[in-house]
């Protein structure tokens, strides 16, 4: 007896076929038309489209439509060593660039004060920017740095979007390690606008504290990644088996 195909699986197959028949850069039919054509509700259709957007096959833009995109190379990396997106892209010869850049001096709020171990109200530098791959947004990075570590003058020295690369190039302070929390989150309105996606779409979020060799947190950051363009992995030791591995998972940005 043939296995019965689940309606959601049938929807994914139908949507995959439609995407495969559409040239990169072309727009798919509107959601109402697609839902009618595929025989599903708009809510069910949106759920399926999130899956394909996460794979980097389509791109939904608020108020404009859904577009098929050409397959870009995936930025794949482990989590054992701290590297920038630019370094990862150079490795596979993928062109990346910085989009909109926002630089502000702000007083540290309670969260920044607690995570950076500084007095609340201390002035810090907030650097927010979009990273593009093949001219489309794939990551949105927000760094909060100590003022003696990063300044407006640093922006004028060929800053391409990577705070990490800039700090390494400066050589001071000397960097030690990054402590990072990784989450799956829904895109808030502001982040969705920057990444040109729909509010509520799934993202990978890295929340990281970058330490120098004196133990100071010099950079507290939020990094939002589109899952379809990044693949992260980590080497893990087996419990009870002694191996020559470091015990720290380092953050890559």
Secondary structure, DSSP 8 states (H G I E B T S, - for coil): ------HHHHHHHHHHHHHHHS-TT-B---HHHHHHHHTS-HHHHHHHHHHHHHTTSEEEETTTEEEE------EEEESSS---HHHHHHHTT--EEEEEEEEEEEE--HHHHHHHT--TT-EEEEEEEEEEETTEEEEEEEEEEETTT--HHHHTTT--S-HHHHHHHH--S-EEEEEEEEEEEE--HHHHHHHT--TT-EEEEEEEEEEETTS-EEEEEEEEE-GGGEEEE-----TT---S--S------
